Amino acid sequence: MRDEGLAELHTHLGGSVASDILWSLAHEQGIALPVKDYWAFDALVTVSDPKGVESLDALDAIYHWTELIQSSPLAVERSVHAAIGGAYRSQGITTLELRFNPMKRNRGGERDLDHIILAAIRGLDRASLEYPQVRASLILMMDRTFDRRLNEIIVEKAIRWSSRGIVGVDIAGPRPGGGRYDYTQLVPLIETAREAGLGVTIHVGEEGGDMGREEIAEVVEHLRPERIGHGILAAGDPELMRALAELGTVLEICPTSNLLTKALPHEDAVRETFRRFVEHGVAFTIATDGPEMMRTHLRDELDLLQRIGALDEDELREANARGHAAAFRRRTAVAA
């Protein structure tokens, strides 16, 4: 896999930047931090406890700080540039998609949204010039806590800047009230994005038990995304796996992240999940969710899966090749 490079399709910008860079960015912007020592800060912006976090809400609390620190054009540009360069230098990643929500980086409207997005594009362009071996691109994220108009604006911005490296849309975030989220309300937005040539990936099926499986079924039926972020709960439903296999939907699975958030309780559950997907012909690729925040890297994920018997070497190679093939394509390349 080293010859062809690795592919990482599911990594959040807020989890992909090293703590020392975030530390400098916070001080350069005069952000008041709750800690004064660098090592305490490192624990603040990463999942520092090897036992993980109590819930996805606890993970959102960590993202609060990384998103706040990245809430300026300068910080976004440097973060994108650092994430792409770091992925190639440390892991040999040659296909990389970074996803982020620009509205969570504009200080509630204080910063112009186009300035934030263009800053990310500048970071992408700079990295593309320095690391021409890497096919990198950006995905803009909607949020489950946003009203329809806010999510509509994000789709409009993704379409507007699709010629500059925005290749897809996604949705994530906490469910309002903690109950089941109605994904059918996104149908018009997703269709608009798809008609404009954008790829579609949806965060769903990471947690929630039967409710999470119902959400996967709803997403598959009504949104028909090319990819699904996580989707691990489908492993408990043969009918869902059959639907995913028939549609060719690719799951973006993040093993260490799922262990740290307790979405999968232990390594045996990781192995069982992957073996079920293999047996039912469900397509998947391997990712980190955010290497710096999760204190892992893509090669660590591959080593973990092989060590616990979840995937053999040929299956890992196939999953990596699928990552390259399933990447959303940039509509225009950076000018030479």
MARBAFI-663634 format. One record per residue (C-alpha): residue in one letter; x, y, z. Coordinates in pm, whole numbers, plus 32768, in hexadecimal, padded with zeros to 4 digits. Layout:
! MARBAFI-663634
+------+------+------+------+
| code |   xx |   yy |   zz |
+------+------+------+------+
|    A |    X |    Y |    Z |
...
+------+------+------+------+
***
This chain:
! MARBAFI-663634
+------+------+------+------+
| code |   xx |   yy |   zz |
+------+------+------+------+
|    M | 8000 | 8000 | 8000 |
|    R | 8125 | 80E6 | 8029 |
|    D | 8160 | 80F1 | 7EB1 |
|    E | 8001 | 816B | 7E63 |
|    G | 7FDB | 8236 | 7FA3 |
|    L | 7EC2 | 822D | 809E |
|    A | 7D66 | 82BE | 8077 |
|    E | 7CAF | 836C | 8194 |
|    L | 7B4D | 83E1 | 814B |
|    H | 7AC2 | 8428 | 82A6 |
|    T | 7B82 | 8521 | 8374 |
|    H | 7B05 | 8660 | 8416 |
|    L | 7BD4 | 879C | 83FF |
|    G | 7B9B | 87D7 | 8573 |
|    G | 7C3F | 8688 | 85BF |
|    S | 7D55 | 868F | 84BD |
|    V | 7E3C | 87A4 | 8536 |
|    A | 7F56 | 8764 | 862C |
|    S | 7F32 | 87F6 | 8789 |
|    D | 806B | 88CD | 876C |
|    I | 7FDE | 897C | 8638 |
|    L | 7E8D | 89B4 | 86E4 |
|    W | 7F45 | 8A39 | 8816 |
|    S | 7FFD | 8B3A | 8742 |
|    L | 7EC1 | 8B9B | 8686 |
|    A | 7E06 | 8BD0 | 87CC |
|    H | 7F15 | 8CB7 | 8852 |
|    E | 7F3C | 8D75 | 870B |
|    Q | 7DC8 | 8DC4 | 8712 |
|    G | 7DBB | 8E1B | 8883 |
|    I | 7CBE | 8D0C | 88D5 |
|    A | 7C81 | 8CE6 | 8A4A |
|    L | 7CC8 | 8B7B | 8A9B |
|    P | 7C5B | 8AC8 | 8BDA |
|    V | 7DC0 | 8A46 | 8C0A |
|    K | 7F14 | 8AEE | 8C06 |
|    D | 7FF9 | 89C2 | 8BDE |
|    Y | 8034 | 8924 | 8A87 |
|    W | 800E | 87BE | 8B02 |
|    A | 7EC3 | 8812 | 8BA9 |
|    F | 7E5B | 88AD | 8A5D |
|    D | 7EC2 | 8772 | 89A3 |
|    A | 7DDB | 86AB | 8A87 |
|    L | 7CC7 | 87AA | 8A49 |
|    V | 7CC6 | 8788 | 88CC |
|    T | 7CFE | 860F | 88AF |
|    V | 7C62 | 84D2 | 8935 |
|    S | 7D77 | 84B8 | 8A34 |
|    D | 7CE5 | 83A0 | 8B09 |
|    P | 7D33 | 824F | 8A67 |
|    K | 7BE2 | 81D7 | 8AEB |
|    G | 7B3C | 82D6 | 8A07 |
|    V | 7A1F | 83C8 | 8A46 |
|    E | 78D3 | 8389 | 8AF1 |
|    S | 7801 | 83DF | 89C0 |
|    L | 77F5 | 8499 | 8876 |
|    D | 7789 | 85CC | 893D |
|    A | 78D9 | 85C0 | 89F0 |
|    L | 7984 | 85B0 | 889D |
|    D | 78BC | 86E0 | 882B |
|    A | 7947 | 8799 | 895A |
|    I | 7AA7 | 875B | 88D8 |
|    Y | 7A42 | 87D0 | 877E |
|    H | 79C1 | 8910 | 881B |
|    W | 7B26 | 8978 | 8860 |
|    T | 7BC2 | 8910 | 8718 |
|    E | 7AAC | 89B8 | 8652 |
|    L | 7ACB | 8AF6 | 8721 |
|    I | 7C43 | 8B03 | 86E6 |
|    Q | 7C0B | 8ACD | 8571 |
|    S | 7B09 | 8BE8 | 8560 |
|    S | 7BC9 | 8CDD | 8488 |
|    P | 7C3B | 8CDE | 831E |
|    L | 7DA9 | 8CCA | 8385 |
|    A | 7D6E | 8BA7 | 8470 |
|    V | 7C9E | 8AE6 | 8372 |
|    E | 7DA2 | 8B12 | 8260 |
|    R | 7EBE | 8AA0 | 833E |
|    S | 7DF1 | 897C | 83C3 |
|    V | 7D9C | 88F4 | 826A |
|    H | 7F01 | 891E | 81F3 |
|    A | 7F8C | 8873 | 832B |
|    A | 7E95 | 8753 | 831E |
|    I | 7EE3 | 86FC | 81B4 |
|    G | 805B | 871D | 81D9 |
|    G | 805C | 8659 | 831C |
|    A | 7F8D | 853F | 8286 |
|    Y | 807F | 8513 | 8165 |
|    R | 81C1 | 8538 | 822D |
|    S | 8162 | 8453 | 834D |
|    Q | 8083 | 8351 | 82A4 |
|    G | 80BE | 8363 | 812E |
|    I | 7F51 | 83C0 | 80F4 |
|    T | 7F1F | 841D | 7F87 |
|    T | 7DA3 | 8437 | 7F7F |
|    L | 7D13 | 8511 | 8092 |
|    E | 7BC3 | 85B4 | 80D0 |
|    L | 7BA1 | 86AD | 81EC |
|    R | 7A47 | 8706 | 8269 |
|    F | 79DA | 882F | 8338 |
|    N | 78B1 | 890E | 8384 |
|    P | 7905 | 8A74 | 831F |
|    M | 77EA | 8B02 | 83F5 |
|    K | 7892 | 8A74 | 852B |
|    R | 79C2 | 8B44 | 84D3 |
|    N | 792B | 8C9B | 848E |
|    R | 78E6 | 8D00 | 85F8 |
|    G | 776D | 8CF1 | 85D1 |
|    G | 776C | 8DD2 | 84A0 |
|    E | 787B | 8EBF | 8515 |
|    R | 7961 | 8E3F | 8401 |
|    D | 78F7 | 8E3B | 8295 |
|    L | 78AA | 8CD5 | 822D |
|    D | 794B | 8CF7 | 80D6 |
|    H | 7A8C | 8D71 | 8178 |
|    I | 7A97 | 8C38 | 8250 |
|    I | 7A5A | 8B51 | 8128 |
|    L | 7B53 | 8C05 | 8049 |
|    A | 7C56 | 8BEF | 815F |
|    A | 7C27 | 8A76 | 8160 |
|    I | 7C50 | 8A75 | 7FE6 |
|    R | 7D91 | 8B40 | 8004 |
|    G | 7E17 | 8A3E | 80F8 |
|    L | 7DB3 | 892C | 8005 |
|    D | 7E5C | 89DC | 7EE0 |
|    R | 7F9C | 8A1D | 7FA4 |
|    A | 7FAE | 88B2 | 800F |
|    S | 7F68 | 883C | 7EAA |
|    L | 8093 | 8903 | 7E2E |
|    E | 8177 | 8881 | 7F40 |
|    Y | 80FA | 8719 | 7F33 |
|    P | 808F | 86D6 | 7DC9 |
|    Q | 8088 | 8561 | 7E19 |
|    V | 7F4F | 8598 | 7EEC |
|    R | 7DF2 | 85AE | 7E5A |
|    A | 7D4F | 867B | 7F6C |
|    S | 7BF8 | 871A | 7F79 |
|    L | 7AF4 | 87AB | 8066 |
|    I | 7997 | 8747 | 80D6 |
|    L | 78AB | 8848 | 8172 |
|    M | 77D5 | 87CE | 8290 |
|    M | 7672 | 8820 | 82EF |
|    D | 7603 | 87EF | 8456 |
|    R | 74DE | 8738 | 84F4 |
|    T | 74AC | 8859 | 85E9 |
|    F | 748B | 895B | 84D0 |
|    D | 7341 | 89C9 | 843C |
|    R | 72F9 | 8988 | 82CE |
|    R | 736E | 8ADD | 8255 |
|    L | 74C5 | 8AC2 | 82F6 |
|    N | 74FE | 896B | 825E |
|    E | 747D | 89ED | 8111 |
|    I | 7583 | 8B01 | 811A |
|    I | 7698 | 8A02 | 8152 |
|    V | 7626 | 893F | 8020 |
|    E | 7617 | 8A82 | 7F56 |
|    K | 777C | 8AD7 | 7FBD |
|    A | 77F6 | 8979 | 7F69 |
|    I | 7764 | 899D | 7E0B |
|    R | 77ED | 8AFC | 7DE2 |
|    W | 7950 | 8A91 | 7E2F |
|    S | 7944 | 8936 | 7D95 |
|    S | 7A34 | 89A1 | 7C83 |
|    R | 7B3B | 89ED | 7D8F |
|    G | 7B4F | 88A0 | 7E43 |
|    I | 7A07 | 8879 | 7EFF |
|    V | 799D | 871C | 7E93 |
|    G | 7881 | 86B4 | 7F75 |
|    V | 778C | 86F4 | 8091 |
|    D | 774B | 8641 | 81D8 |
|    I | 767B | 866D | 8314 |
|    A | 76D9 | 861F | 847B |
|    G | 76AD | 86B3 | 85D4 |
|    P | 75D5 | 865F | 8703 |
|    R | 746A | 85FD | 86D3 |
|    P | 7383 | 8711 | 8757 |
|    G | 72F1 | 868D | 889C |
|    G | 73B2 | 854A | 8873 |
|    G | 729A | 84A5 | 87AF |
|    R | 728B | 8418 | 8652 |
|    Y | 72EE | 850E | 8542 |
|    D | 720A | 8536 | 8414 |
|    Y | 72F8 | 850E | 82EE |
|    T | 71DE | 852A | 81F0 |
|    Q | 71DE | 86A4 | 8220 |
|    L | 732F | 86A8 | 8172 |
|    V | 72B2 | 860E | 802E |
|    P | 7293 | 8759 | 7F6C |
|    L | 73E8 | 87D0 | 7FE4 |
|    I | 7492 | 8688 | 7F8F |
|    E | 73F1 | 867C | 7E37 |
|    T | 7464 | 87E1 | 7DF1 |
|    A | 75C7 | 8787 | 7E57 |
|    R | 75C5 | 8649 | 7D89 |
|    E | 753D | 86FA | 7C53 |
|    A | 765C | 87F3 | 7C72 |
|    G | 7757 | 86D6 | 7C65 |
|    L | 77AC | 86C3 | 7DD6 |
|    G | 77E4 | 857C | 7E8C |
|    V | 7703 | 8522 | 7FB1 |
|    T | 776F | 847C | 80F5 |
|    I | 7694 | 846E | 822B |
|    H | 76F1 | 8439 | 8398 |
|    V | 7601 | 832F | 8416 |
|    G | 75F8 | 81E5 | 84CE |
|    E | 7714 | 8227 | 85BF |
|    E | 7640 | 8206 | 86F9 |
|    G | 74D9 | 81F3 | 8768 |
|    G | 7488 | 8080 | 8754 |
|    D | 7342 | 8036 | 869E |
|    M | 730B | 81AB | 8667 |
|    G | 745D | 81C1 | 85BB |
|    R | 7409 | 809B | 84D9 |
|    E | 72BD | 813F | 8480 |
|    E | 7379 | 827A | 8424 |
|    I | 7463 | 81B5 | 8341 |
|    A | 7336 | 811A | 8291 |
|    E | 729C | 8273 | 8264 |
|    V | 73DF | 8302 | 81D9 |
|    V | 740E | 81E0 | 80E8 |
|    E | 72A8 | 81F3 | 806B |
|    H | 727D | 836B | 804B |
|    L | 73D8 | 8405 | 8027 |
|    R | 7494 | 82EA | 7F7A |
|    P | 75EE | 8376 | 7FCB |
|    E | 7722 | 82F1 | 7F1F |
|    R | 77C0 | 82C8 | 8075 |
|    I | 775A | 82B8 | 81E3 |
|    G | 782E | 8334 | 8303 |
|    H | 784B | 8213 | 83FC |
|    G | 770C | 8148 | 83C2 |
|    I | 778A | 8036 | 84A9 |
|    L | 7631 | 7FEA | 8538 |
|    A | 75D1 | 7F53 | 83E9 |
|    A | 76A1 | 7E23 | 844B |
|    G | 7580 | 7DB5 | 8529 |
|    D | 747E | 7DB6 | 8411 |
|    P | 74A4 | 7CC3 | 82EA |
|    E | 7398 | 7D7A | 8222 |
|    L | 744E | 7EC5 | 824A |
|    M | 7597 | 7E25 | 81E3 |
|    R | 74EE | 7D93 | 80B1 |
|    A | 746C | 7EEC | 804F |
|    L | 75C2 | 7F8B | 807F |
|    A | 7669 | 7E7C | 7FB1 |
|    E | 756B | 7E98 | 7E97 |
|    L | 7591 | 8013 | 7E85 |
|    G | 770C | 8004 | 7E9F |
|    T | 7708 | 80FD | 7FC0 |
|    V | 7861 | 811E | 805A |
|    L | 787C | 8132 | 81D5 |
|    E | 7990 | 820D | 8264 |
|    I | 79F0 | 8148 | 839C |
|    C | 7ACD | 81DB | 84AD |
|    P | 7B2B | 80BD | 859C |
|    T | 7BEE | 8176 | 86AA |
|    S | 7AF3 | 8292 | 86B2 |
|    N | 79D6 | 8199 | 86DB |
|    L | 7A8F | 80F5 | 87FC |
|    L | 7ADD | 8242 | 88A5 |
|    T | 7974 | 82B9 | 888D |
|    K | 78EF | 8165 | 8902 |
|    A | 782F | 8140 | 87B9 |
|    L | 78DB | 7FEC | 87B2 |
|    P | 791B | 7F69 | 8912 |
|    H | 7A58 | 7EA0 | 88D3 |
|    E | 7B40 | 7E13 | 87CA |
|    D | 7A72 | 7CD5 | 87A8 |
|    A | 794C | 7DAD | 873B |
|    V | 7A2B | 7E5A | 863D |
|    R | 7A94 | 7D0A | 85AE |
|    E | 792E | 7C8A | 85A4 |
|    T | 78B3 | 7DC7 | 84F7 |
|    F | 79B4 | 7DB1 | 83E4 |
|    R | 7985 | 7C3D | 83AE |
|    R | 780E | 7C6C | 8386 |
|    F | 7845 | 7D7C | 8283 |
|    V | 793B | 7CA2 | 81C5 |
|    E | 784F | 7B77 | 81CC |
|    H | 772A | 7C48 | 814E |
|    G | 77ED | 7CFE | 803F |
|    V | 77CE | 7E59 | 80DE |
|    A | 78D3 | 7F48 | 8054 |
|    F | 79A5 | 800E | 814C |
|    T | 7AE1 | 80D5 | 8170 |
|    I | 7BB5 | 811B | 82A5 |
|    A | 7BE7 | 8273 | 8343 |
|    T | 7C48 | 831D | 8488 |
|    D | 7B31 | 8420 | 84BE |
|    G | 7C45 | 8510 | 8526 |
|    P | 7DA4 | 8488 | 855D |
|    E | 7E23 | 8592 | 864C |
|    M | 7CEF | 859F | 8727 |
|    M | 7CD3 | 8424 | 8735 |
|    R | 7E4B | 83FA | 8765 |
|    T | 7E5F | 82FF | 864D |
|    H | 7EC8 | 82F4 | 84E0 |
|    L | 7E4A | 8237 | 83B4 |
|    R | 7F60 | 8133 | 83C0 |
|    D | 7F0B | 80F8 | 852F |
|    E | 7DA5 | 80AD | 84C3 |
|    L | 7E19 | 7FB4 | 83BE |
|    D | 7F05 | 7F0E | 84B8 |
|    L | 7DEB | 7EF8 | 85B9 |
|    L | 7CFE | 7E4D | 84C6 |
|    Q | 7E04 | 7D51 | 845B |
|    R | 7E73 | 7D0D | 85C2 |
|    I | 7D16 | 7CBB | 863F |
|    G | 7CBE | 7BE9 | 850E |
|    A | 7BB7 | 7CD9 | 8487 |
|    L | 7C57 | 7CEA | 832D |
|    D | 7D78 | 7C35 | 8289 |
|    E | 7E82 | 7CDD | 81B6 |
|    D | 7DC7 | 7CAB | 806F |
|    E | 7C86 | 7D38 | 8103 |
|    L | 7D41 | 7E65 | 818B |
|    R | 7DDA | 7EA0 | 8035 |
|    E | 7C82 | 7E88 | 7F96 |
|    A | 7BEE | 7F7F | 8090 |
|    N | 7D05 | 8076 | 804A |
|    A | 7CD7 | 8054 | 7ED1 |
|    R | 7B65 | 808E | 7F04 |
|    G | 7BB9 | 81D0 | 7FBF |
|    H | 7C75 | 8256 | 7E93 |
|    A | 7B5A | 81EE | 7DAA |
|    A | 7A3E | 8274 | 7E85 |
|    A | 7AD7 | 83CE | 7EB6 |
|    F | 7A07 | 84EC | 7E30 |
|    R | 7AB8 | 8592 | 7D0D |
|    R | 7B23 | 86FD | 7CFF |
|    R | 7A76 | 87A2 | 7BDB |
|    T | 7BA9 | 886D | 7B7E |
|    A | 7D14 | 8841 | 7BE1 |
|    V | 7DF3 | 894F | 7C73 |
|    A | 7E88 | 8A1B | 7B5B |
|    A | 7FF2 | 89D2 | 7B15 |
+------+------+------+------+
***
